[in-house]
Amino acid sequence: IRAGRRRRMNGYVAPAIHYAETGFIVAENQYQYRADLLQQLEGKTNFAQYFGAMKAGENFKQPELADTLKRIAAQGPNDFYQGKTAQLLVAEMQRGKGLITMEDLAAYRAGWREALVTPWQDKQLISAPPPSSGGIALAQLLGLKQRRSSDFHGVTHNSSQYVHLIAELEKRVYADRAEYLGDPGFVKVPQQQLLDSNYLDQRAKEINPLNISATKAIKPGLEGYHTTHFSILDKHGNAVSNTYTLNLDFGSGVVVQGAGFLLNNEMDDFSAKPGVPNVFGVVGNDANAIAPGKRMLSSMTPSLLVKDNQVELVVGTPGGSTIITSIFQVITNLFDFDMPLQQAVAAARFHHQLLPKDQITMEPYSPLSAEVQQQLKKKGYKLHTQGWNLGDVQAIQVTATTVKAAADPRSRGVAKVIQY
């Protein structure tokens, strides 16, 4: 079994080895992220040593990373957790006065979690379970919108009233996220209660369709860049929605010397102090406090929509805390506004997450219209255009007769249907 697994690993890793060894052409936005980070990390990490020579439009090679991938392909996971790669990683930790030891790596085990499965309309939503907040939050948003469907009758897509109604939903979902969600191996996550029909009915009644609900009044309801995503569907109907992350662009900016790979900065996703926002502005409490061996709360929301055991939608995106609201808006565009898949993915998006107070975040790719912005300001909202776009959605839609794939025009993803 191990030999067979190693042969498969060899095949899986071969394309990555090829690009690390022979190089790839650097995209303009990737170069810009690197340029920004060089300034921030100057004199603090070894980032410039590894990425200082990177230039837009030119070939970039990573020989140390190629050697690391070759070792992993030949030796399997043992190399990463107990072999030479582990030794190089721990040596980098020691140089930076980090905490990870050889014993930590040898003891690590990936956790297998059952997917979150919940009904929505005539379909099943299959999404990420805790310690990701994405699945629960997306299911709550879809459920709350369904319960307030009469508020949306006749409301134009991305009008000021539409933005307000969606923000009212998002306020409550992010309040629950901050209070209750964390690693179920360490805290009791009330998943069933948060998705219970009676609970969603109760939360839906709190929504004010006309005015902004006071942020301080939005309490948890119960008692008591860079990320990458791909969506795949094969000819047999097997589907994969996969999201993985370094957290920010180039992670921590620290490269493991001799191994050539970046260390992430996922520790930022813990709640270092209750009520204090992380780099994405989201807050958390004791459920997501730091503890040894604990997994941090994320917003990753790789999702499937299934009807009668047939996949209808494969979808996901990077984007930090905006992942949840990006996926929610794409699904709403598809099923409530009957948009074609590419239009649903490309349509302008916005984001609200309870805090900062009464703030609607827009994106440079497609900001809300001047008229809508003015109407939202009159209602009491503060508008903020951030320096990066809201997500990079990759989606596949299946009907009885066709398969359609869409890559978000916000970035350089590619969508292809090959001999389906």
RANORWO-V303398 format. One record per helix or strand of 2 or more residues. SS is the DSSP state (helix for helix, strand for strand). FROM is the first residue (numbers start at 1). TO is the last residue. If there is no record, write none. Layout:
[[SS | FROM | TO] [SS | FROM | TO]]
This chain:
[[helix | 2 | 22] [strand | 24 | 25] [helix | 28 | 41] [helix | 47 | 51] [strand | 59 | 60] [helix | 63 | 75] [helix | 77 | 82] [helix | 84 | 95] [helix | 102 | 107] [strand | 116 | 120] [strand | 123 | 127] [helix | 134 | 147] [helix | 149 | 152] [helix | 160 | 180] [helix | 191 | 195] [helix | 197 | 205] [helix | 215 | 217] [strand | 227 | 233] [strand | 239 | 245] [helix | 266 | 269] [helix | 286 | 288] [strand | 303 | 307] [strand | 310 | 316] [helix | 322 | 335] [helix | 341 | 346] [strand | 359 | 362] [helix | 370 | 379] [strand | 382 | 385] [strand | 394 | 398] [strand | 403 | 407]]
